[in-house]
Amino acid sequence: MNTEHEKYMSIALQEAHKALEKDEVPIGAIIVCAGKIIGRGHNQTELLNDVTAHAEMLAITAAENYLSAKYLKDCTLYVSLEPCLMCAGALYWTQISNIVYGASDTKRGFLKYGKNILHPKTNIIGGILEEECSNLLIDFFKKKRK
């Protein structure tokens, strides 16, 4: 099963690299349903001048548009960084079945506040391609701080 998670996380990382090319915080997300990618997104907060334009939020909107539905039951979000509190709140309302993330976010990640932020039926898996996801962010912020 990890190889499937790694496959999809690699695609989420491709989205993160799109953000990096735009000088955005390199976070990428995809939503998979029945083996098909139905939503994708990468951070665009600077480009859109919108604090809510996180990778997860853009992927959620794309997936809901694809399904013509507001719920993402039987879907899996793959995101390169643990979602923040805002994104976790939105994911609660989607009733998404699974969240798979790469790197943990001990400062702003939703797990700092507890798993109860998510829908009770949502499963969480962390640490998939964690090193690659983490290094992308570490390198980005090192260059910003020079």
C-alpha positions as CSV (number, residue, x, y, z in Angstrom):
1,M,0.0,0.0,0.0
2,N,2.9,2.4,0.7
3,T,3.9,2.3,-2.9
4,E,0.5,3.6,-4.0
5,H,0.7,6.3,-1.4
6,E,4.3,7.1,-2.6
7,K,3.1,7.2,-6.2
8,Y,0.4,9.8,-5.5
9,M,2.6,11.8,-3.1
10,S,5.1,12.1,-5.9
11,I,2.4,13.7,-8.0
12,A,1.5,16.1,-5.1
13,L,5.2,16.9,-5.0
14,Q,5.1,17.8,-8.7
15,E,2.3,20.3,-7.7
16,A,4.6,21.6,-5.0
17,H,7.3,22.2,-7.5
18,K,4.8,24.3,-9.6
19,A,4.4,26.5,-6.5
20,L,8.2,26.8,-6.1
21,E,8.5,27.9,-9.8
22,K,6.1,30.8,-8.9
23,D,8.1,31.6,-5.7
24,E,5.2,30.4,-3.6
25,V,5.6,28.2,-0.5
26,P,6.1,24.8,-2.2
27,I,3.1,22.8,-1.1
28,G,1.2,20.6,-3.4
29,A,-2.0,18.6,-3.2
30,I,-4.1,16.2,-5.2
31,I,-7.4,14.4,-4.5
32,V,-7.8,10.8,-5.7
33,C,-11.2,9.0,-6.1
34,A,-11.5,5.5,-7.5
35,G,-7.9,5.6,-8.7
36,K,-8.3,8.8,-10.6
37,I,-7.0,12.3,-9.8
38,I,-10.0,14.5,-9.6
39,G,-8.4,17.6,-8.1
40,R,-5.0,19.2,-7.8
41,G,-3.6,22.4,-6.5
42,H,-0.5,24.1,-5.3
43,N,-0.1,27.2,-3.1
44,Q,-1.1,30.4,-4.9
45,T,-1.5,32.8,-2.0
46,E,0.9,35.4,-3.5
47,L,-0.2,35.1,-7.1
48,L,-3.9,35.4,-6.2
49,N,-3.3,37.7,-3.2
50,D,-5.6,35.4,-1.2
51,V,-4.6,33.9,2.1
52,T,-7.1,31.0,1.5
53,A,-5.4,29.9,-1.7
54,H,-3.7,26.9,-0.1
55,A,-2.9,23.8,-2.2
56,E,-5.6,21.8,-0.3
57,M,-8.3,24.4,-0.7
58,L,-7.7,24.6,-4.5
59,A,-7.6,20.8,-4.8
60,I,-10.9,20.6,-2.8
61,T,-12.6,23.1,-5.1
62,A,-11.4,21.2,-8.2
63,A,-12.5,17.9,-6.9
64,E,-15.9,19.1,-5.9
65,N,-16.4,20.7,-9.3
66,Y,-15.3,17.4,-10.9
67,L,-17.9,15.4,-8.9
68,S,-20.5,18.2,-9.0
69,A,-20.9,17.5,-5.2
70,K,-19.8,19.1,-2.0
71,Y,-18.8,15.9,-0.3
72,L,-15.6,14.0,-1.0
73,K,-16.5,10.6,0.6
74,D,-14.4,7.8,-0.7
75,C,-11.7,10.2,-1.8
76,T,-8.1,10.7,-0.6
77,L,-6.2,13.9,-0.2
78,Y,-2.5,13.7,-0.8
79,V,-0.6,16.8,0.4
80,S,3.1,17.4,0.8
81,L,2.7,19.2,4.2
82,E,0.3,18.4,7.1
83,P,-2.8,20.7,6.6
84,C,-3.2,23.8,8.6
85,L,-6.2,24.5,10.8
86,M,-8.1,26.3,8.1
87,C,-7.6,23.5,5.6
88,A,-8.5,20.8,8.2
89,G,-11.7,22.7,8.9
90,A,-12.6,22.7,5.2
91,L,-11.7,19.0,4.9
92,Y,-14.1,18.3,7.8
93,W,-17.0,19.8,5.9
94,T,-16.1,17.7,2.8
95,Q,-16.2,14.5,4.8
96,I,-13.1,13.3,3.0
97,S,-12.3,9.7,3.7
98,N,-8.5,9.9,3.9
99,I,-5.8,12.4,4.3
100,V,-2.2,11.4,3.5
101,Y,0.5,13.9,4.1
102,G,4.3,14.1,3.7
103,A,6.0,16.3,6.2
104,S,4.6,17.2,9.6
105,D,4.0,20.9,10.5
106,T,4.6,21.2,14.3
107,K,4.1,25.0,14.2
108,R,0.9,25.4,12.1
109,G,-0.4,21.9,11.4
110,F,-3.9,20.9,12.6
111,L,-2.6,17.9,14.6
112,K,-1.3,20.5,17.1
113,Y,-4.9,21.0,18.0
114,G,-6.0,17.4,17.8
115,K,-7.6,15.0,15.3
116,N,-11.1,16.0,16.4
117,I,-11.0,18.9,13.9
118,L,-11.5,16.3,11.1
119,H,-14.7,14.4,10.4
120,P,-14.8,11.3,12.7
121,K,-14.6,8.9,9.7
122,T,-11.5,10.6,8.2
123,N,-8.4,8.4,8.3
124,I,-4.9,10.1,8.6
125,I,-1.6,8.8,7.4
126,G,1.5,10.9,7.7
127,G,5.2,10.6,6.8
128,I,4.8,9.5,3.1
129,L,7.9,10.7,1.3
130,E,8.5,12.8,4.3
131,E,12.2,13.6,3.6
132,E,11.5,14.9,0.1
133,C,8.5,16.9,1.2
134,S,10.4,18.4,4.2
135,N,13.6,19.2,2.2
136,L,11.7,21.1,-0.4
137,L,10.3,23.4,2.3
138,I,13.6,23.7,4.2
139,D,15.5,24.7,1.0
140,F,12.8,27.2,0.1
141,F,12.9,29.0,3.4
142,K,16.7,28.9,3.6
143,K,16.9,30.8,0.2
144,K,14.3,33.3,1.5
145,R,16.2,34.0,4.6
146,K,19.5,34.8,2.8
